[in-house]
Amino acid sequence: MWNSVRDSRGSPKPMRIAVVGEKGTGKSSLIMAAARNTFHPNIASLLPYTNLPSEFFPDRMPATVIDTSSRLGDKGKVVKEVKQADAIVLTFAFDRLETLDRLSDHWLPLFRQLEVRVPIIVAGYIVDSNEACDQISIEQITSPMMQQYREVETSIQWSAQRLNEAKKVLYYAQKAVIHPVGPVFNQETNSLKPRCIAALKRIFILSDQNKDGTLSDAELNKLQVKCFDIPLVPSEIKQMKKEMQVKCPQGVDEEEELTLYGFLFLNTRFIEEARIQTLWTILRKFGYNNNLRLADDLIPYSSIKRQADQSVELTNVAIEFLWDVYEFFDHDSDNKLEPHEMGYLFETAPESPWNEAPYKDASEETKGGGVSFEAFLSLWSLMTLIDPARTLEYLMYIRFPYDLSSAVRVTRKRVLDRNEKKSERKVVQCFVFGPKNAGKSALLNQFIGRSYDDDSKNNNGSTDERYAVNIVKESCVIARTDKTLVLKKIRIQEDGSMLSTEALAACDVAIFIYDSSDESSWNRAIDLLAEVATSAKDAGYVFPCLMVAAKTDLDSFPMAIQETTRVTQDIGIDAPIPISSKLGDFDNLFRKILTAAEHPHLNIPEIESKKKKSRKLIINKSLLAVSIGTAALIAGIASFRLYTARKQS
């Protein structure tokens, strides 16, 4: 929000207002008239920056007004000023209506092309006050333009004879930044926008202290004092309710207490009566910014400060709160939160946090799109892992009643876990590497209860890495000892690049999956392991690695078991875990991943750092002689040997 923008000395930062338009439309005259309250017919063609102090405006915010040139050669300078502006005043002259046409034909399309998204005020300049101009309504002649260009907040006319209106033009420009109409009100339908309704619903519920669904006079007064520091007079409340019963009968109940409908109606009236600052004062008091999201300064970032190899998890306090929330909105108590029930849960938030990647389609769902508590909690855990600030923000939207910092905890650094030979992380992130067609997507699909060949939801609707998250339960009932497993499919770019060393720091366990029927898939998986393990070791972020032999329902390549077992033994990790997504046979893979995470000192590939030796991975292909009956047949079979530098004892 603008009020919180300060300079290095802590003073409010001046708002930049650019005045733009055709030659002879009163740009410089407008600035001079507003700043000095005098009209100068002969002034410089281009004024220097004009600084107006905070005392100049009712909202006590300073401004810098920028005059712009109309010369074609100065277009670059005008574009620069417009891009840096917080608000724009577009000028035209009443006696030259072609300058009004230029706003729609040139200036407004230009601003859209430049992707300038700031409020615009149109100022109509009357050179000489005459009867013809006075009879022209600026609303009438600018209405078609304002219908087409919704970024135009309002239009005002001014003249040399009405100097106070020049000052009003700049005030409206500033007001449009501090109290913008666009985010809160749809002027086509004359109704509040969804985000504004969500914010006001949350404010209403927070103000309803006895939770009876209405605001009593005492609750309404408390809200009034909180926002405006002045109580309502009883006669004002009585008059308001009297008008409400006529214009919005459902706005008050039988006991004459204010309902949610009435609260929304009141705030709509504020806008219609040009009192939008009243609405914004309420929104600001409850922490909302211009995007109708809770402002960053409400989030306790110190509670989620962490090193690269630390993660953030929900605490038991947050989990118990989320369980209560889930039960409250699961109206039929069937352990399925249906889409409409999820909508009710997040109706006080800007939107559901999980409608888009990477959360969309990342958890298990029923056929109708319902979500069990396990899936619900899994999504919260995933969001807390990859974007903890978003978790804290959404906990505020659903009215978490405790100190926000009590909702999350930062885990111990992984290097300390490795020294202690145990990890107590409740949420484990497993990176899934593998060559193309190895079975990565099938594994993630099966993990969240989808068909192994379901390609419709591969990458969560995104070109980035895909996530799948679920709780791995030890029994049929969820328990505090159960852990959440996050599988993250790593995409290999066309140039072969994968992740930065910083990104590898977030990995608790890595699995390298290969098609057990394809020897080239195995070879590529081992290459990936070598690349990832050496990069992680160089960065100081080593983690357990497991090999996974997928598609065991197919015939394996020759000597597969012997070769893969020998190689994994050579580098000091467990033998490949056989799985078949098609058959649903996972050999307890997900539990084995969690076990590897619990023992972070094991299954670390014994591969020498690139810093010590550029590459100590030697692939030795030998020929094996195989005797069949009386005939000797020599077949060339590729045998993959990986020699590594073992640690000195």
C-alpha positions as CSV (number, residue, x, y, z in Angstrom):
1,M,0.0,0.0,0.0
2,W,1.3,3.5,-0.9
3,N,1.1,4.9,2.7
4,S,3.9,2.5,3.7
5,V,6.3,3.5,0.9
6,R,9.1,5.6,2.5
7,D,12.4,7.1,1.4
8,S,15.8,6.4,3.1
9,R,14.9,9.0,5.9
10,G,11.6,7.4,6.7
11,S,9.5,10.2,5.1
12,P,6.6,9.3,2.7
13,K,7.9,8.9,-0.8
14,P,6.5,11.5,-3.2
15,M,4.0,10.1,-5.7
16,R,4.8,10.8,-9.3
17,I,2.0,12.3,-11.4
18,A,2.7,12.7,-15.1
19,V,0.6,15.2,-17.0
20,V,0.3,14.2,-20.7
21,G,-1.6,15.4,-23.7
22,E,-1.5,17.4,-27.0
23,K,-0.1,20.8,-27.4
24,G,-2.3,23.6,-26.2
25,T,-4.4,21.5,-23.9
26,G,-3.3,23.2,-20.7
27,K,-0.7,20.8,-19.3
28,S,1.7,23.5,-17.9
29,S,-1.2,25.8,-17.0
30,L,-2.8,23.1,-15.0
31,I,0.3,22.4,-13.0
32,M,1.0,26.1,-12.4
33,A,-2.7,26.9,-11.5
34,A,-2.7,24.0,-9.0
35,A,0.7,24.7,-7.4
36,R,0.4,28.5,-7.1
37,N,-3.4,29.1,-7.3
38,T,-2.9,31.6,-10.1
39,F,-3.3,31.5,-13.8
40,H,-0.4,32.5,-16.1
41,P,-1.4,32.8,-19.8
42,N,2.3,33.1,-20.8
43,I,4.4,30.4,-19.1
44,A,7.3,28.2,-20.2
45,S,6.4,25.5,-22.7
46,L,7.8,22.9,-20.4
47,L,7.9,23.2,-16.6
48,P,10.6,21.6,-14.4
49,Y,9.5,19.0,-11.9
50,T,7.0,20.5,-9.5
51,N,7.2,19.2,-5.9
52,L,4.0,19.5,-3.9
53,P,4.4,19.0,-0.1
54,S,2.2,16.6,2.0
55,E,0.2,19.6,3.3
56,F,-1.0,20.3,-0.2
57,F,-3.3,17.2,-0.2
58,P,-6.0,16.0,2.2
59,D,-4.4,12.6,2.4
60,R,-1.1,14.2,3.6
61,M,1.0,12.5,0.8
62,P,3.6,14.5,-1.1
63,A,3.7,14.5,-4.9
64,T,6.0,15.3,-7.8
65,V,4.1,16.6,-10.8
66,I,5.9,16.1,-14.2
67,D,5.1,18.2,-17.2
68,T,5.7,16.5,-20.5
69,S,6.5,17.7,-24.0
70,S,4.1,17.5,-26.9
71,R,7.0,17.5,-29.5
72,L,7.3,14.3,-31.6
73,G,11.0,14.2,-31.0
74,D,10.5,14.0,-27.2
75,K,8.3,10.9,-27.4
76,G,11.1,8.8,-25.7
77,K,11.2,11.1,-22.7
78,V,7.4,11.0,-22.4
79,V,7.4,7.2,-22.5
80,K,10.0,7.1,-19.8
81,E,8.0,9.5,-17.5
82,V,4.8,7.5,-18.1
83,K,6.5,4.2,-17.2
84,Q,7.8,5.7,-13.9
85,A,4.5,7.4,-13.0
86,D,2.1,6.4,-10.3
87,A,-0.8,8.2,-11.9
88,I,-1.4,10.0,-15.2
89,V,-3.4,13.1,-16.0
90,L,-4.5,13.1,-19.7
91,T,-5.5,16.6,-20.9
92,F,-7.7,17.8,-23.8
93,A,-9.2,21.2,-24.7
94,F,-12.9,21.7,-24.8
95,D,-12.7,24.1,-27.7
96,R,-10.6,21.5,-29.8
97,L,-12.5,18.2,-29.6
98,E,-9.9,16.6,-31.9
99,T,-7.6,16.6,-28.8
100,L,-10.3,14.5,-27.0
101,D,-10.2,12.1,-30.0
102,R,-6.5,11.8,-29.7
103,L,-6.9,10.3,-26.2
104,S,-8.7,7.3,-27.6
105,D,-6.8,7.1,-30.9
106,H,-3.3,7.6,-29.6
107,W,-2.6,8.1,-25.9
108,L,-4.7,5.3,-24.3
109,P,-3.7,2.7,-26.8
110,L,0.0,3.7,-26.3
111,F,-0.3,3.3,-22.6
112,R,-1.7,-0.2,-23.1
113,Q,1.0,-1.1,-25.5
114,L,3.6,0.1,-22.9
115,E,1.7,-2.1,-20.3
116,V,1.3,1.0,-18.1
117,R,-1.1,-0.1,-15.3
118,V,-1.7,3.1,-13.3
119,P,-4.8,5.2,-12.7
120,I,-5.6,7.8,-15.3
121,I,-7.5,11.0,-14.8
122,V,-8.9,12.9,-17.8
123,A,-8.8,16.7,-17.4
124,G,-10.8,18.9,-19.8
125,Y,-9.4,22.4,-20.2
126,I,-11.8,25.3,-20.8
127,V,-9.7,28.1,-22.2
128,D,-12.4,30.8,-21.7
129,S,-15.4,30.3,-19.6
130,N,-18.3,30.7,-22.1
131,E,-21.9,29.6,-22.3
132,A,-21.3,27.0,-25.0
133,C,-18.5,25.2,-23.0
134,D,-20.4,25.5,-19.7
135,Q,-23.4,23.7,-21.3
136,I,-21.2,20.7,-22.3
137,S,-21.0,18.0,-19.7
138,I,-17.6,16.4,-19.5
139,E,-19.3,13.1,-18.4
140,Q,-21.3,13.0,-21.6
141,I,-18.3,13.5,-24.0
142,T,-15.9,11.2,-22.1
143,S,-18.4,8.4,-21.3
144,P,-17.7,6.3,-24.5
145,M,-14.0,6.5,-23.9
146,M,-14.3,5.5,-20.2
147,Q,-16.5,2.6,-21.2
148,Q,-13.7,1.3,-23.6
149,Y,-10.8,2.2,-21.3
150,R,-11.6,1.1,-17.7
151,E,-8.2,2.4,-16.5
152,V,-9.6,5.9,-16.8
153,E,-10.8,6.5,-13.2
154,T,-12.7,9.8,-13.7
155,S,-12.9,13.0,-15.8
156,I,-12.8,16.6,-14.5
157,Q,-13.1,19.9,-16.3
158,W,-11.2,23.0,-15.1
159,S,-10.6,26.6,-16.4
160,A,-8.7,29.7,-15.6
161,Q,-11.8,31.0,-13.9
162,R,-12.1,27.9,-11.6
163,L,-8.5,27.5,-10.4
164,N,-9.6,25.3,-7.4
165,E,-10.6,22.6,-9.9
166,A,-7.0,22.4,-11.2
167,K,-6.0,21.5,-7.7
168,K,-8.8,19.0,-7.6
169,V,-7.5,17.3,-10.7
170,L,-4.2,16.5,-8.9
171,Y,-6.0,15.5,-5.8
172,Y,-8.1,13.0,-7.8
173,A,-5.0,11.6,-9.4
174,Q,-3.4,11.0,-6.0
175,K,-6.7,9.7,-4.6
176,A,-6.9,7.2,-7.4
177,V,-3.5,5.7,-6.3
178,I,-4.3,5.6,-2.6
179,H,-8.0,4.7,-2.9
180,P,-8.2,3.0,-6.4
181,V,-11.7,2.0,-7.7
182,G,-10.4,-0.7,-10.1
183,P,-9.5,-3.4,-7.5
184,V,-12.8,-3.1,-5.5
185,F,-15.6,-2.2,-7.9
186,N,-16.9,-3.4,-11.3
187,Q,-18.2,-0.3,-13.0
188,E,-19.9,-2.4,-15.7
189,T,-22.1,-4.3,-13.3
190,N,-22.0,-1.7,-10.5
191,S,-21.0,-4.3,-8.0
192,L,-18.1,-5.2,-5.7
193,K,-15.5,-7.4,-7.2
194,P,-14.9,-11.0,-5.9
195,R,-11.7,-10.2,-4.1
196,C,-13.3,-7.2,-2.3
197,I,-16.2,-9.3,-1.3
198,A,-13.8,-11.9,0.1
199,A,-11.9,-9.3,2.1
200,L,-15.1,-7.8,3.5
201,K,-16.5,-11.2,4.4
202,R,-13.3,-11.9,6.4
203,I,-13.6,-8.4,8.1
204,F,-17.2,-9.1,8.9
205,I,-16.5,-12.5,10.5
206,L,-13.6,-11.1,12.5
207,S,-15.8,-8.4,13.8
208,D,-18.6,-10.8,14.7
209,Q,-17.2,-11.6,18.1
210,N,-20.1,-13.8,19.4
211,K,-20.2,-15.7,16.1
212,D,-23.9,-15.4,15.6
213,G,-23.6,-14.3,11.9
214,T,-24.6,-10.7,12.5
215,L,-23.1,-7.5,13.8
216,S,-24.8,-6.0,16.9
217,D,-24.7,-2.3,17.5
218,A,-21.8,-2.9,20.0
219,E,-19.9,-4.9,17.4
220,L,-20.5,-2.4,14.7
221,N,-19.3,0.4,17.0
222,K,-16.2,-1.5,17.8
223,L,-15.4,-1.8,14.1
224,Q,-16.1,1.9,13.6
225,V,-13.7,2.9,16.4
226,K,-11.0,0.4,15.2
227,C,-11.1,2.0,11.7
228,F,-11.9,5.6,12.3
229,D,-11.2,6.3,16.0
230,I,-14.7,7.8,16.4
231,P,-17.8,5.9,17.7
232,L,-21.1,6.0,15.9
233,V,-23.9,8.1,17.4
234,P,-26.9,5.9,18.2
235,S,-29.1,8.0,16.0
236,E,-26.7,7.4,13.0
237,I,-27.0,3.6,13.5
238,K,-30.8,3.9,13.7
239,Q,-31.0,6.0,10.5
240,M,-28.7,3.6,8.7
241,K,-30.9,0.6,9.6
242,K,-34.0,2.5,8.6
243,E,-32.6,3.1,5.1
244,M,-31.3,-0.4,5.0
245,Q,-34.8,-1.9,5.6
246,V,-36.1,0.1,2.5
247,K,-33.2,-0.4,0.1
248,C,-31.8,-3.8,1.3
249,P,-34.3,-5.6,3.5
250,Q,-32.1,-8.6,3.9
251,G,-29.4,-6.2,5.3
252,V,-30.8,-6.4,8.8
253,D,-32.4,-9.4,10.6
254,E,-35.5,-9.6,12.8
255,E,-33.5,-8.3,15.8
256,E,-32.3,-5.4,13.7
257,E,-28.7,-6.5,13.6
258,L,-26.5,-6.0,10.5
259,T,-26.2,-9.1,8.3
260,L,-23.4,-9.8,5.8
261,Y,-25.6,-8.7,3.0
262,G,-26.1,-5.4,4.8
263,F,-22.4,-5.0,5.4
264,L,-21.6,-5.5,1.7
265,F,-24.5,-3.1,0.8
266,L,-23.0,-0.4,3.0
267,N,-19.6,-0.6,1.4
268,T,-21.1,-0.6,-2.1
269,R,-22.9,2.6,-1.1
270,F,-19.6,4.2,0.0
271,I,-18.3,3.8,-3.6
272,E,-21.6,5.0,-5.2
273,E,-21.5,8.1,-3.0
274,A,-17.9,8.9,-3.9
275,R,-16.7,7.9,-0.4
276,I,-14.4,5.2,-1.6
277,Q,-11.8,6.3,0.9
278,T,-14.1,5.0,3.7
279,L,-14.0,1.5,2.2
280,W,-10.2,1.7,1.7
281,T,-9.8,2.9,5.3
282,I,-11.5,-0.2,6.5
283,L,-9.5,-2.5,4.2
284,R,-6.2,-0.9,5.1
285,K,-7.0,-1.2,8.8
286,F,-7.3,-4.9,8.4
287,G,-4.0,-5.1,6.5
288,Y,-5.1,-5.2,2.8
289,N,-2.9,-3.8,0.0
290,N,-4.0,-2.5,-3.4
291,N,-4.2,-6.0,-4.7
292,L,-6.6,-6.9,-1.9
293,R,-4.1,-9.3,-0.4
294,L,-2.9,-9.1,3.1
295,A,0.3,-7.0,3.2
296,D,3.7,-8.5,3.5
297,D,4.4,-6.7,6.8
298,L,1.8,-8.9,8.5
299,I,3.8,-12.0,7.7
300,P,6.5,-12.9,10.4
301,Y,9.3,-13.6,7.9
302,S,11.7,-14.1,10.8
303,S,9.9,-17.4,11.7
304,I,10.6,-18.9,8.3
305,K,14.2,-17.6,7.9
306,R,16.3,-20.6,6.9
307,Q,19.5,-21.9,5.3
308,A,19.4,-23.6,1.9
309,D,19.4,-27.1,3.4
310,Q,16.7,-26.4,6.0
311,S,13.0,-26.7,5.4
312,V,9.8,-25.3,6.9
313,E,7.0,-27.6,8.3
314,L,3.6,-27.1,9.9
315,T,3.6,-27.4,13.7
316,N,1.1,-29.6,15.6
317,V,-0.7,-26.4,16.5
318,A,-1.3,-25.6,12.8
319,I,-2.2,-29.2,12.0
320,E,-4.8,-29.4,14.8
321,F,-6.3,-26.0,13.6
322,L,-6.5,-27.3,10.0
323,W,-8.2,-30.5,11.3
324,D,-10.9,-28.4,13.0
325,V,-11.3,-26.3,9.9
326,Y,-11.6,-29.4,7.7
327,E,-14.3,-30.9,10.1
328,F,-16.2,-27.6,10.1
329,F,-16.5,-27.4,6.3
330,D,-16.9,-31.2,5.7
331,H,-20.7,-30.8,6.3
332,D,-21.6,-34.4,5.7
333,S,-18.7,-35.8,7.7
334,D,-17.7,-38.2,4.9
335,N,-13.9,-37.3,5.0
336,K,-14.3,-35.7,1.5
337,L,-14.2,-32.0,1.1
338,E,-16.1,-31.5,-2.1
339,P,-15.2,-28.6,-4.5
340,H,-18.1,-26.4,-3.2
341,E,-17.1,-27.1,0.4
342,M,-13.5,-26.1,-0.5
343,G,-15.0,-22.9,-2.0
344,Y,-16.7,-22.1,1.3
345,L,-13.4,-22.6,3.1
346,F,-11.5,-20.1,1.0
347,E,-14.4,-17.6,0.5
348,T,-12.5,-15.2,2.7
349,A,-9.3,-15.5,0.6
350,P,-8.5,-13.8,-2.7
351,E,-8.9,-17.3,-4.4
352,S,-8.1,-20.9,-3.6
353,P,-4.3,-21.3,-3.2
354,W,-4.3,-24.5,-5.1
355,N,-6.1,-23.7,-8.4
356,E,-2.9,-23.5,-10.3
357,A,0.5,-25.1,-10.6
358,P,2.3,-26.5,-8.7
359,Y,-0.5,-27.4,-6.4
360,K,-3.2,-28.3,-8.9
361,D,-3.4,-32.0,-9.4
362,A,-0.6,-32.6,-7.0
363,S,-2.6,-34.6,-4.4
364,E,-5.1,-37.5,-4.4
365,E,-8.7,-36.7,-5.3
366,T,-12.0,-38.6,-5.5
367,K,-13.8,-38.9,-8.8
368,G,-15.9,-35.8,-8.1
369,G,-12.8,-33.8,-7.1
370,G,-13.2,-34.3,-3.4
371,V,-10.2,-34.1,-1.1
372,S,-9.7,-36.3,2.0
373,F,-8.1,-34.8,5.1
374,E,-4.8,-36.6,4.2
375,A,-4.8,-34.9,0.8
376,F,-5.9,-31.6,2.4
377,L,-3.1,-31.7,4.9
378,S,-0.6,-32.8,2.2
379,L,-1.4,-29.7,0.1
380,W,-0.8,-27.5,3.1
381,S,2.5,-29.3,3.8
382,L,3.6,-28.9,0.2
383,M,2.8,-25.2,0.2
384,T,4.6,-24.8,3.5
385,L,7.7,-26.6,2.1
386,I,8.0,-24.6,-1.2
387,D,6.3,-21.3,-0.2
388,P,6.0,-20.9,3.6
389,A,5.1,-17.2,3.3
390,R,2.0,-18.2,1.2
391,T,1.0,-20.7,3.9
392,L,1.2,-18.0,6.6
393,E,-0.8,-15.6,4.4
394,Y,-3.6,-18.2,3.8
395,L,-3.7,-19.1,7.4
396,M,-4.6,-15.5,8.1
397,Y,-7.4,-15.6,5.5
398,I,-9.0,-18.6,7.2
399,R,-8.6,-16.9,10.5
400,F,-5.8,-18.8,12.3
401,P,-6.4,-17.7,15.9
402,Y,-2.9,-17.9,17.3
403,D,0.4,-16.2,16.8
404,L,1.3,-16.9,13.2
405,S,4.9,-17.8,14.1
406,S,3.5,-20.8,16.1
407,A,2.1,-22.3,12.9
408,V,5.5,-23.3,11.4
409,R,8.9,-24.6,12.4
410,V,12.2,-24.6,10.7
411,T,14.0,-28.0,10.5
412,R,17.5,-28.7,11.5
413,K,20.3,-28.3,8.9
414,R,20.8,-31.5,7.0
415,V,24.5,-31.6,7.8
416,L,23.6,-31.7,11.5
417,D,21.1,-34.5,10.8
418,R,23.9,-36.4,9.0
419,N,26.3,-36.0,12.0
420,E,23.6,-37.2,14.4
421,K,22.8,-40.1,12.0
422,K,19.1,-39.3,12.1
423,S,16.5,-36.9,10.8
424,E,13.2,-36.0,12.4
425,R,11.7,-34.1,9.5
426,K,8.0,-34.8,9.1
427,V,7.9,-33.7,5.5
428,V,10.4,-35.4,3.2
429,Q,11.2,-34.0,-0.3
430,C,12.3,-36.6,-2.8
431,F,13.7,-35.6,-6.2
432,V,12.8,-38.0,-8.9
433,F,15.5,-38.2,-11.7
434,G,15.5,-40.4,-14.7
435,P,15.8,-40.5,-18.5
436,K,12.8,-40.1,-20.8
437,N,10.2,-42.9,-20.7
438,A,11.7,-44.4,-17.6
439,G,8.4,-44.2,-15.7
440,K,8.7,-41.1,-13.6
441,S,5.2,-39.8,-14.4
442,A,3.7,-43.2,-13.9
443,L,5.3,-43.4,-10.4
444,L,3.9,-39.9,-9.4
445,N,0.5,-40.8,-10.8
446,Q,0.3,-44.0,-8.8
447,F,1.5,-42.3,-5.6
448,I,-1.6,-40.0,-5.6
449,G,-4.0,-42.7,-6.7
450,R,-4.2,-42.1,-10.4
451,S,-3.8,-44.5,-13.3
452,Y,-0.2,-45.1,-14.2
453,D,-0.8,-44.0,-17.8
454,D,-2.7,-40.8,-16.9
455,D,-0.9,-38.2,-19.0
456,S,-3.6,-35.5,-18.7
457,K,-2.2,-34.1,-15.5
458,N,1.5,-34.5,-16.0
459,N,3.3,-31.3,-14.8
460,N,0.4,-29.8,-12.8
461,G,-0.5,-27.7,-15.9
462,S,3.0,-26.2,-15.9
463,T,6.2,-26.6,-18.0
464,D,8.2,-26.7,-14.7
465,E,8.8,-29.6,-12.4
466,R,5.8,-31.6,-11.3
467,Y,4.9,-32.4,-7.7
468,A,3.0,-35.2,-6.1
469,V,2.3,-35.3,-2.4
470,N,0.8,-37.7,0.0
471,I,0.9,-39.0,3.6
472,V,2.6,-42.4,3.9
473,K,0.7,-44.1,6.7
474,E,2.0,-46.9,8.9
475,S,-1.6,-48.0,9.5
476,C,-5.1,-47.3,8.2
477,V,-5.5,-44.4,10.7
478,I,-3.5,-41.2,10.4
479,A,-1.0,-40.8,13.3
480,R,1.4,-38.2,14.4
481,T,4.3,-40.5,13.5
482,D,3.2,-40.6,9.8
483,K,5.2,-38.5,7.4
484,T,4.4,-36.6,4.3
485,L,6.3,-37.5,1.2
486,V,6.7,-34.9,-1.6
487,L,7.9,-36.4,-4.9
488,K,9.3,-33.8,-7.3
489,K,9.9,-34.9,-10.9
490,I,13.0,-33.1,-12.2
491,R,12.8,-32.1,-15.8
492,I,16.0,-32.4,-17.9
493,Q,16.4,-29.6,-20.3
494,E,17.2,-30.1,-24.0
495,D,20.8,-29.0,-23.3
496,G,21.1,-31.7,-20.6
497,S,21.0,-29.2,-17.7
498,M,18.9,-29.9,-14.6
499,L,19.2,-28.1,-11.4
500,S,21.5,-25.5,-9.9
501,T,23.5,-26.5,-6.8
502,E,21.3,-24.2,-4.7
503,A,18.2,-26.1,-5.8
504,L,19.8,-29.4,-4.9
505,A,20.0,-28.2,-1.3
506,A,16.3,-28.7,-0.9
507,C,16.5,-32.4,-1.7
508,D,16.2,-34.9,1.2
509,V,16.5,-38.0,-0.9
510,A,17.0,-38.5,-4.6
511,I,15.8,-41.5,-6.6
512,F,17.1,-42.4,-10.0
513,I,14.5,-44.4,-12.0
514,Y,15.2,-46.4,-15.1
515,D,13.4,-48.7,-17.4
516,S,14.7,-52.2,-16.3
517,S,14.0,-53.6,-19.8
518,D,16.3,-51.0,-21.5
519,E,20.1,-51.1,-20.9
520,S,20.5,-47.6,-22.3
521,S,18.0,-46.3,-19.8
522,W,20.1,-47.8,-17.0
523,N,23.3,-46.3,-18.4
524,R,21.7,-42.9,-18.5
525,A,20.3,-43.2,-15.0
526,I,23.8,-44.0,-13.6
527,D,25.2,-41.0,-15.5
528,L,22.5,-38.8,-13.9
529,L,23.4,-40.2,-10.5
530,A,27.1,-39.4,-11.0
531,E,26.3,-35.9,-12.2
532,V,23.9,-35.1,-9.4
533,A,26.0,-36.7,-6.7
534,T,29.2,-34.9,-7.6
535,S,27.4,-31.6,-8.0
536,A,25.8,-32.0,-4.6
537,K,29.0,-33.0,-3.0
538,D,30.9,-30.0,-4.5
539,A,28.1,-27.7,-3.1
540,G,28.2,-29.4,0.3
541,Y,24.7,-30.8,0.1
542,V,25.0,-34.6,0.0
543,F,21.9,-36.7,0.4
544,P,20.9,-40.3,0.2
545,C,20.4,-41.7,-3.3
546,L,18.4,-44.8,-4.4
547,M,18.1,-46.6,-7.7
548,V,14.7,-47.7,-8.8
549,A,14.2,-50.4,-11.5
550,A,10.9,-49.6,-13.1
551,K,8.7,-51.6,-15.5
552,T,9.6,-55.0,-14.0
553,D,6.5,-56.4,-15.7
554,L,8.7,-56.4,-18.8
555,D,11.8,-58.7,-19.5
556,S,14.9,-57.1,-18.1
557,F,18.0,-56.5,-20.3
558,P,20.7,-59.2,-20.2
559,M,22.7,-59.5,-17.0
560,A,20.6,-56.7,-15.5
561,I,20.4,-57.9,-11.9
562,Q,24.1,-58.8,-11.7
563,E,25.3,-55.6,-13.3
564,T,23.1,-53.2,-11.4
565,T,23.7,-54.9,-8.1
566,R,27.5,-54.7,-8.6
567,V,27.5,-51.1,-9.6
568,T,25.4,-50.0,-6.7
569,Q,27.6,-52.0,-4.3
570,D,30.7,-50.3,-5.8
571,I,29.3,-46.8,-4.9
572,G,28.0,-47.8,-1.5
573,I,24.2,-47.6,-2.0
574,D,21.4,-50.1,-1.8
575,A,20.6,-52.4,-4.8
576,P,17.9,-51.1,-7.1
577,I,14.3,-51.3,-5.9
578,P,12.1,-53.2,-8.4
579,I,8.7,-51.7,-9.1
580,S,5.9,-51.9,-11.7
581,S,3.6,-49.0,-11.9
582,K,1.4,-51.0,-14.4
583,L,0.9,-53.8,-11.9
584,G,0.8,-51.5,-8.9
585,D,3.8,-53.3,-7.3
586,F,6.1,-50.8,-5.5
587,D,8.0,-53.1,-3.1
588,N,7.3,-50.6,-0.3
589,L,9.2,-48.0,-2.2
590,F,7.7,-45.0,-0.5
591,R,8.4,-46.3,2.9
592,K,12.0,-47.1,1.8
593,I,12.4,-43.4,0.7
594,L,11.3,-42.2,4.1
595,T,13.7,-44.7,5.8
596,A,16.5,-43.3,3.7
597,A,15.6,-39.8,4.8
598,E,15.5,-40.9,8.4
599,H,19.1,-42.1,8.1
600,P,20.8,-39.3,6.1
601,H,24.3,-40.7,6.6
602,L,23.5,-43.8,4.6
603,N,23.2,-44.4,0.9
604,I,25.5,-41.5,0.1
605,P,27.2,-42.4,-3.3
606,E,31.0,-42.7,-2.8
607,I,31.9,-40.6,-5.7
608,E,34.9,-38.3,-5.7
609,S,34.3,-34.6,-5.9
610,K,34.8,-32.9,-9.2
611,K,37.0,-30.4,-7.3
612,K,39.5,-33.2,-6.6
613,K,39.3,-34.9,-9.9
614,S,37.4,-33.8,-13.0
615,R,35.9,-37.2,-13.5
616,K,36.6,-40.5,-11.8
617,L,33.8,-42.4,-13.3
618,I,35.2,-45.0,-15.7
619,I,32.9,-47.0,-17.8
620,N,34.5,-50.3,-18.7
621,K,32.8,-52.3,-21.3
622,S,34.0,-55.9,-21.6
623,L,33.2,-58.8,-23.7
624,L,31.8,-61.9,-22.0
625,A,32.4,-65.3,-23.5
626,V,29.4,-67.6,-23.2
627,S,29.6,-71.3,-24.0
628,I,26.4,-72.8,-25.4
629,G,26.5,-76.6,-25.9
630,T,29.4,-77.6,-28.1
631,A,29.5,-74.4,-30.0
632,A,31.3,-71.3,-28.7
633,L,29.4,-68.1,-29.3
634,I,31.1,-64.8,-28.4
635,A,28.6,-62.1,-27.9
636,G,29.4,-58.5,-27.1
637,I,27.4,-57.6,-24.1
638,A,27.8,-54.1,-22.6
639,S,28.8,-54.3,-18.9
640,F,28.6,-51.1,-16.9
641,R,31.4,-50.8,-14.3
642,L,31.7,-47.7,-12.2
643,Y,35.0,-47.3,-10.4
644,T,35.1,-44.7,-7.7
645,A,37.6,-43.4,-5.1
646,R,36.5,-44.8,-1.8
647,K,37.0,-42.8,1.4
648,Q,40.2,-43.6,3.2
649,S,39.6,-45.4,6.4
